[in-house]
Amino acid sequence: GAWEKYHCEMFDSVTWAWKRLADVQTSGCLVDPSGGVLINGCLHLINSRRQIYVFSVEQEKWNATIHLPPDRESEFNFRPLLILIDGKIGVLISSTEEWAELWVLENYYIHTSWKRKYRKDLRALNRQVGGECAPIAMLSTGTIFMICWRPNSCCAVMYNINDDTYTISAPFLSDVGSFLGFPFESRFCYV
């Protein structure tokens, strides 16, 4: 397969300067629409070949690759979304128009400890909204934020995996080819 090479720099807020790091080479495009997950002092990004690359912020280097759950890394017709759930790395995997699964890496230091926590058939929801729903984010409350594309419009769906309920927004116009959603969840609180 094709290898991609990325130039890496890290901004130092003490010296207020950029620091050049070693380049990273991946076996696929390192573009994670979720922005990655920060846990255990490491930034985790998923590549186009469905491998999770791990960057140690403290060591300032790429030091591991985590493979997706068995039989999921080689499938081509699904979208993976890297998430943080209950303090663990998770991946929300959805197929086109059919299902969504939530997998959690139970032990961070054992990269084969993936456990499927949830599988939801999306076909009834897709029929109800009259289009195809795709998860684009998952909130810490267990709510999946989805965008549903229909022939002439889109709508948003908030699906709660805890009680199997969902709310459908009013339709909105969108150019399907250019639409991106960026849900924001504040983790800041006063003590």
Secondary structure, DSSP 4 states (H G I P E B T S, - for coil): ---EEEEEEEEETTTTEEEEEEEEEESS----TT--EEETTEEEEE-TTSEEEEEETTTTEEEEEEEPSTTTSS--SEEEEEEEETTEEEEEEEESSSEEEEEEESSTT-TT-EEEEEEEE-HHHHHHHTSEEEEEEE-TTSEEEEEEE-SS-EEEEEEETTTTEEEEPPPB---GGG-------------
